[in-house]
Amino acid sequence: MAYTIQLIVEGFATGSIYGALALAIVLVNRSTGLINFAQGSMGVLATFVAFGLVQLGAPLLLAMLVAFVFAFVFGAGVERFVVRRFEGGDPDTAVVVTIGLFVLIAGIAALIWGYEPRQFPSLFPPQSIEILGVFISLRSVGTIVVLVAVMALLQVLFRFTKLGLAMRAVADNPQSASLSGLPVSRLLMVGWGLAAVLGALAGILVAPQLFISPTMLDFALVYALAAAILGGLDSPLGAVVAAWFIGIVENLAGAYIDFIGDDLKIAVPFIFMLVILIARPQGLFGRKVTVRI
């Protein structure tokens, strides 16, 4: 029982990393209708900025703040100068563009820092705490707490601030928002900037566990896309819940189903995802869209 609880807590922690990226994907999709396949590489680039500052002797928290500012500016710039040219057009073209950005940004990170994995300092101490006979790492607890705090801040932003309400209006109907006098273009840039910050957060959380490298978020991005689709591309809460579900199911299946083990456990949450989406195509928390002809 203690081992099972430990696996569940670790699944929550891993799912929280997927959830941060899934939130970024949902945020971009709600504002522009696009799925940003470059979200992972944008997060990696910002994480490398923090890594470079730490290497120069900057405190980790200061390096993180600078990385978040860089991520916001970079994400807003990508929307303004690249993605905006394809918004409202053929969605297949926009998908190809974001895939191209994924390859380009990862290549830039590799050109500057190389592919050799390097140690990144952790926000949390390496010790574990014992609760009712279960040893839980402070890193796992800290990761979960960070994601819950981010979710709470996003809820406050979108429900109780003028900026958040304006962003929701733009996401629901850009044309009506523009006619109402809202600065749609600026709000789209803010949405992409915030999504890039969430990607940077995911990178900083995962880097101490996997070592920092240009490809460290590739697998996490796959899980994050699955979580965003499973939870509903218009539901931040659904994306996080689905990410936690994926993290927990993956851990439990790898530990308790003999023929699965570590090699096949990646497939288990995707099987669940297919079953759920067959019954509910809009995702667990997504809204069914009715199109009038």
C-alpha positions in Angstrom: 0.0 0.0 0.0 2.8 2.4 0.9 4.5 1.6 -2.5 1.2 2.3 -4.3 0.8 5.7 -2.6 4.4 6.6 -3.5 3.8 5.7 -7.1 0.6 7.8 -7.1 2.4 10.8 -5.6 5.3 10.5 -8.2 2.6 10.2 -10.9 1.1 13.4 -9.7 4.5 15.1 -9.8 5.3 13.8 -13.3 1.8 14.7 -14.5 2.3 18.2 -13.1 5.2 18.7 -15.6 3.0 17.5 -18.4 0.2 19.7 -17.1 2.3 22.9 -17.3 3.0 22.2 -21.0 -0.6 21.2 -21.5 -1.8 24.5 -20.0 0.5 26.3 -22.5 -1.0 24.3 -25.4 -4.6 25.1 -24.2 -3.8 28.8 -23.7 -2.5 29.1 -27.3 -5.3 27.1 -28.7 -8.0 29.1 -26.9 -6.5 32.4 -28.2 -5.7 31.5 -31.8 -7.3 28.1 -32.5 -3.8 26.6 -33.2 -1.9 23.8 -31.6 1.7 24.9 -31.0 4.0 22.0 -31.6 7.0 24.3 -30.9 5.9 24.7 -27.2 8.4 22.3 -25.9 11.4 23.7 -27.8 10.4 27.2 -26.7 10.4 26.0 -23.1 13.8 24.4 -23.6 15.4 27.6 -25.0 14.2 29.6 -22.0 15.5 26.9 -19.7 18.9 27.1 -21.3 18.8 30.9 -20.7 18.4 30.2 -17.0 21.1 27.5 -17.2 23.5 30.0 -18.8 22.9 32.6 -16.1 23.4 30.0 -13.4 26.7 29.0 -15.0 27.7 32.7 -14.8 27.1 32.6 -11.0 23.5 34.1 -10.9 21.2 32.7 -8.2 18.7 30.2 -9.5 15.6 32.3 -8.6 17.1 35.3 -10.4 18.0 33.1 -13.4 14.4 31.8 -13.5 12.9 35.3 -13.4 15.1 36.4 -16.3 14.2 33.2 -18.2 10.5 33.9 -17.7 10.9 37.4 -19.0 12.8 36.1 -22.0 10.2 33.4 -22.6 7.3 36.0 -22.5 9.1 38.3 -25.0 10.1 35.4 -27.2 6.6 33.9 -27.3 5.0 37.3 -28.0 7.6 37.9 -30.8 6.9 34.5 -32.3 3.2 35.3 -32.5 3.7 38.8 -33.8 6.3 38.1 -36.5 5.7 34.5 -37.5 2.4 32.9 -36.5 0.2 35.9 -37.1 0.8 35.6 -40.9 -1.0 32.2 -40.8 -3.8 32.8 -38.2 -7.2 32.5 -39.8 -5.8 30.7 -42.8 -5.3 27.0 -43.6 -4.8 25.2 -40.3 -2.6 22.6 -41.9 -0.2 25.4 -43.0 -0.1 26.7 -39.4 0.7 23.2 -38.1 3.6 22.9 -40.5 4.9 26.3 -39.4 4.8 25.3 -35.7 6.6 22.1 -36.5 9.2 24.1 -38.4 9.6 26.4 -35.4 10.1 23.3 -33.2 13.0 22.1 -35.3 14.5 25.6 -35.7 14.4 26.5 -32.0 15.8 23.1 -31.0 18.6 23.5 -33.5 19.4 27.0 -32.2 19.6 25.6 -28.6 21.9 22.8 -29.8 24.1 25.2 -31.8 24.7 27.3 -28.7 24.9 24.8 -25.9 25.3 21.4 -27.7 23.5 18.1 -27.2 25.6 16.9 -24.3 23.2 16.5 -21.2 24.2 18.8 -18.3 23.1 19.0 -14.7 20.6 21.7 -13.9 20.1 22.8 -10.2 16.7 21.9 -8.6 14.4 24.3 -7.0 13.8 21.8 -4.2 16.1 19.9 -1.9 16.8 16.3 -2.7 15.6 15.0 0.6 12.5 12.9 1.1 9.9 13.1 3.9 8.1 10.2 5.5 4.3 10.3 5.9 2.6 7.3 7.4 5.5 5.1 6.3 5.6 6.5 2.7 8.8 8.2 1.6 7.9 11.1 -0.7 10.6 13.4 -2.3 10.3 17.1 -1.6 10.9 17.6 -5.4 7.6 15.7 -6.1 5.7 17.7 -3.5 7.2 21.0 -4.7 6.3 20.2 -8.3 2.7 19.5 -7.5 2.4 22.6 -5.3 3.9 24.8 -8.1 1.4 23.5 -10.7 -1.6 24.0 -8.3 -0.4 27.5 -7.6 -0.1 28.2 -11.3 -3.6 26.9 -11.9 -5.0 29.2 -9.1 -3.2 32.2 -10.6 -4.6 31.5 -14.0 -8.1 31.2 -12.6 -7.7 34.5 -10.9 -6.3 36.0 -14.1 -9.1 34.9 -16.3 -12.0 35.4 -14.0 -11.2 38.5 -11.9 -8.9 40.7 -14.0 -9.6 43.0 -16.9 -6.7 41.5 -18.9 -8.0 38.0 -18.3 -11.6 38.8 -19.2 -10.3 40.6 -22.4 -8.3 37.5 -23.4 -11.3 35.3 -22.9 -13.4 37.6 -25.1 -10.8 37.5 -27.8 -10.6 33.7 -27.5 -14.4 33.3 -27.8 -14.9 35.7 -30.7 -12.0 37.8 -32.0 -14.2 39.8 -34.5 -16.7 40.9 -31.8 -13.8 41.7 -29.4 -12.2 43.9 -32.1 -15.4 45.7 -32.8 -15.8 46.3 -29.0 -12.5 48.2 -29.0 -10.3 45.5 -27.5 -6.6 45.4 -28.8 -6.9 41.9 -30.2 -3.4 41.8 -31.6 -1.8 42.8 -28.3 -3.9 40.3 -26.4 -2.9 37.5 -28.7 0.8 38.4 -28.1 0.1 38.3 -24.3 -1.5 34.8 -24.7 1.5 33.4 -26.5 3.9 35.1 -24.1 2.1 33.5 -21.1 2.1 30.1 -22.8 5.9 30.5 -23.4 6.4 31.2 -19.7 4.5 28.0 -18.8 6.7 26.1 -21.2 9.8 27.6 -19.5 8.3 26.5 -16.1 7.9 23.0 -17.4 11.5 23.0 -18.6 12.9 24.2 -15.3 10.9 21.6 -13.4 12.0 18.7 -15.6 15.6 19.7 -16.2 16.9 18.6 -12.8 15.4 15.1 -13.3 16.5 14.4 -16.9 19.5 16.7 -17.3 19.1 19.7 -19.6 19.4 19.1 -23.3 17.7 20.4 -26.5 15.5 17.3 -26.7 14.5 17.0 -23.0 10.9 18.1 -23.4 10.2 16.1 -26.6 8.5 13.2 -24.7 6.8 15.5 -22.3 5.3 17.4 -25.2 3.7 14.2 -26.5 2.2 13.6 -23.1 1.1 17.2 -22.8 -0.6 17.1 -26.2 -2.4 13.9 -25.1 -3.5 15.6 -21.9 -4.7 18.7 -23.7 -6.8 16.7 -26.1 -8.0 14.3 -23.4 -9.0 17.1 -21.0 -10.4 19.3 -23.8 -8.5 21.8 -25.8 -10.7 24.6 -24.4 -10.4 23.6 -20.7 -7.3 24.4 -18.6 -8.6 22.4 -15.7 -9.3 19.5 -17.9 -5.8 19.6 -19.3 -4.2 19.4 -15.8 -6.6 16.7 -14.6 -5.8 14.6 -17.7 -2.1 15.2 -17.2 -2.3 13.9 -13.7 -4.3 10.9 -14.9 -1.7 10.1 -17.5 1.2 10.4 -15.0 -0.5 8.2 -12.4 -1.8 5.5 -14.9 1.7 5.3 -16.5 3.4 4.7 -13.1 0.9 2.2 -11.9 0.8 0.2 -15.1 4.6 0.1 -15.3 4.9 -1.2 -11.8 2.0 -3.7 -11.5 1.4 -5.1 -15.0 4.2 -7.5 -15.7 4.2 -7.7 -19.5 4.2 -3.8 -19.7 7.0 -2.7 -17.5 9.0 0.4 -18.3 9.1 -0.3 -22.0 5.4 -0.3 -22.8 4.0 1.9 -20.0 3.9 4.9 -22.4 1.2 3.1 -24.4 -1.2 2.6 -21.5 -2.5 6.2 -21.0 -2.9 6.5 -24.8 -5.1 3.5 -24.9 -7.2 5.0 -22.2 -7.3 8.3 -24.2 -8.5 6.5 -27.3 -11.3 4.8 -25.4 -12.4 8.0 -23.7 -12.3 10.1 -26.9 -14.4 7.5 -28.8 -17.1 8.0 -26.2 -16.5 11.8 -25.7 -14.6 13.3 -28.7 -14.5 16.8 -27.2 -12.5 15.5 -24.2 -13.4 15.1 -20.5 -14.0 18.8 -19.8 -14.3 20.2 -23.3 -17.4 21.8 -24.7 -19.3 20.3 -27.6 -19.3 22.7 -30.5 -22.5 23.0 -32.6 -22.1 24.3 -36.1 -25.2 25.8 -37.7 -25.4 25.5 -41.5 
